Amino acid sequence: MIAIAVLALPLAWVAKEQRQSAHELQLAEQLDKLYGVAVELGGPFDLWDPRKRLEPQPWWRDLARKVLGERVRGISIESHAHRDLNVLSSFSSLQALNCGGMDMDYTMGDNQFPRDLTPLAKHKTLRWLALNRCQIRDLSPLDGLSGLTTLKLRETNVPQEQIDALQKALPNCEIDHFLFSNARQGRR
């Protein structure tokens, strides 16, 4: 009986992980059809460090990717039609998210998504986040993302108090808050 349990538990875990990978891939495909998102895939234990992620992964990480399946690790949503971040709740290994386009034809505030960052609070694996040209005011949902290393808030009207409070909560996060319109006028 113990031998069956010892064998059954890992097999049940592998099956659960494979279902999660299939679900994430299916959802990413739907998002791509609806909004034209760009998706980065990787194994659930692949390295995130941008300097190392293009290097060959250790054998056990490659094996985990093959056995457990690929996960959505990065998403770039450039469509202005998509405003709700709740759809991201199914992605268990999300490490990079770009919700703001860098298209210079848009003016500050044109980007209507996202306004509510609360759905991101559960993404503890998030390392890189770009919210360029988004109309957001409250950064407090990001306070608990201790692994966040880069936050881009270019061309946003986020109050400086919010940025300062987030920087205090996440001292290891580099926050890039730059207003191109102010730079053109000689201000920052």
Buried (B, 14 or more C-beta within 10 A) or exposed (E): EEEEEEEEEEEEEBEEBEEBBEBBBEBBEEBEEEBEBEBBBBBBBBBBEEEEBEEEBEEEBBEBBEEBBBBBBBBBBBEBEBBEBEBBEBBBBBBBBBBBBEEEEBEBEBBEBBBBBEBBBBBEBBBBBBBBBBBBEEBBBBBBBEBBBBBBBBBBEBEEEBBEBBBEBBEEBEBEBEBBEEEEEEEE
